[in-house]
């Protein structure tokens, strides 16, 4: 039986979130180049290289919620769980606190609390994932 894939669970939480609100930040081309290169490294299994590229992008835009979350996910790949949780919490505090990014933030926290054996923390984080959803107004 394969081990639980934390990254897949985190990304699935974001993909499932169909909130009426989905905030997409304006992209800085310099930051986007670093982010794209980091994604290529991650896909190739070069997690240390991906982390270094995201760190460079964060030097240009240190308060970018999506960059912080991407870096948190790479931290998980590197088994640096404390950093992953810290970055996900920072991403959530700076981000829209609704929608797919919010769901990824809270799912990251849930996965880290699960790693730590903190059942109360897992329950609180799972509630956080649910709180990321905002229903639309019914239109008839």
GIKABEL-V393029 format. One record per pair of residues at least 12 apart in sequence whose ideal C-beta (glycine too) atoms are under 8 Angstrom apart, sorted by sequence separation. I is the first residue (numbers start at 0). J is the second residue. D is the distance in Angstrom with one decimal. If there is no record, write none. Layout:
[[I:J:D] [I:J:D]]
//
This chain:
[[37:49:4.4] [40:52:6.3] [71:83:4.6] [74:86:6.4] [108:120:7.6] [109:121:5.4] [112:124:5.6] [37:50:7.7] [53:66:6.3] [57:70:6.5] [71:84:7.6] [91:104:3.9] [71:85:8.0] [90:104:5.2] [91:105:6.9] [37:52:3.9] [71:86:3.7] [109:124:3.6] [36:52:5.0] [37:53:4.7] [53:69:5.7] [54:70:7.2] [70:86:5.4] [71:87:4.4] [87:103:7.8] [88:104:7.4] [108:124:4.2] [109:125:5.4] [53:70:4.4] [87:104:4.8] [91:108:7.9] [34:52:7.7] [68:86:7.1] [87:105:7.8] [106:124:7.4] [109:127:7.7] [33:52:5.0] [34:53:7.1] [37:56:7.1] [67:86:4.9] [68:87:6.3] [71:90:6.6] [105:124:5.2] [108:127:6.8] [109:128:6.7] [33:53:6.9] [50:70:6.9] [53:73:6.1] [67:87:7.5] [87:107:3.8] [88:108:6.5] [105:125:7.6] [87:108:5.4] [33:55:5.2] [34:56:5.5] [67:89:5.4] [68:90:4.3] [105:127:3.5] [106:128:5.6] [33:56:3.6] [50:73:4.8] [67:90:3.8] [84:107:6.9] [104:127:7.7] [105:128:4.3] [49:73:4.9] [50:74:7.1] [83:107:6.2] [84:108:5.8] [87:111:7.5] [65:90:7.5] [105:130:7.8] [30:56:4.8] [33:59:7.4] [64:90:4.4] [67:93:7.1] [68:94:7.8] [101:127:7.9] [102:128:5.3] [105:131:6.4] [46:73:5.8] [49:76:7.6] [50:77:6.3] [64:91:7.5] [84:111:4.0] [104:131:8.0] [83:111:5.8] [84:112:7.8] [30:59:5.2] [64:93:4.8] [65:94:7.7] [101:130:8.0] [102:131:4.5] [29:59:5.8] [30:60:5.1] [46:76:4.2] [47:77:6.9] [63:93:7.8] [64:94:3.4] [81:111:8.0] [101:131:3.6] [102:132:7.8] [38:69:7.9] [46:77:5.3] [62:93:5.3] [64:95:7.5] [72:103:7.9] [80:111:5.2] [27:59:6.7] [34:66:6.7] [37:69:6.8] [41:73:6.2] [68:100:6.2] [75:107:7.4] [99:131:7.9] [27:60:6.2] [30:63:7.0] [98:131:6.3] [80:114:5.4] [97:131:5.6] [34:69:6.7] [41:76:7.0] [65:100:6.1] [68:103:5.5] [72:107:7.0] [75:110:7.2] [80:115:7.5] [96:131:7.4] [97:132:7.7] [98:133:7.5] [30:66:7.0] [37:73:7.2] [64:100:6.0] [68:104:6.1] [71:107:5.4] [75:111:8.0] [91:127:7.9] [97:133:5.1] [24:63:6.8] [68:107:7.1] [24:64:7.4] [64:104:8.0] [24:65:6.2] [10:72:7.7] [9:72:6.2] [6:72:5.6] [9:75:7.8] [6:75:6.1] [5:75:5.5] [6:76:6.8] [22:94:7.5] [22:95:3.9] [20:95:6.7] [22:97:7.5] [22:98:6.1] [20:97:4.6] [21:98:4.4] [20:98:5.0] [21:99:6.0] [22:100:7.3] [18:97:5.7] [18:98:4.5] [18:99:7.4] [16:98:6.0] [16:99:4.5] [14:99:7.1] [16:101:7.4] [13:99:4.0] [16:102:4.0] [13:100:6.7] [15:102:7.1] [13:102:5.1] [12:102:4.4] [13:103:4.0] [12:103:5.9] [10:103:6.9] [12:105:7.4] [13:106:7.5] [9:103:5.3] [12:106:3.7] [11:106:8.0] [9:106:4.6] [8:106:6.1] [9:107:5.2] [9:110:6.4] [8:110:6.3] [5:110:4.4] [5:114:8.0] [18:131:6.5] [20:133:5.0] [18:132:5.0] [19:133:5.1] [16:131:5.9] [17:132:7.8] [18:133:4.7] [19:134:6.4] [12:128:5.7] [16:132:6.3] [18:134:7.9] [19:135:3.7] [19:136:7.8]]
//
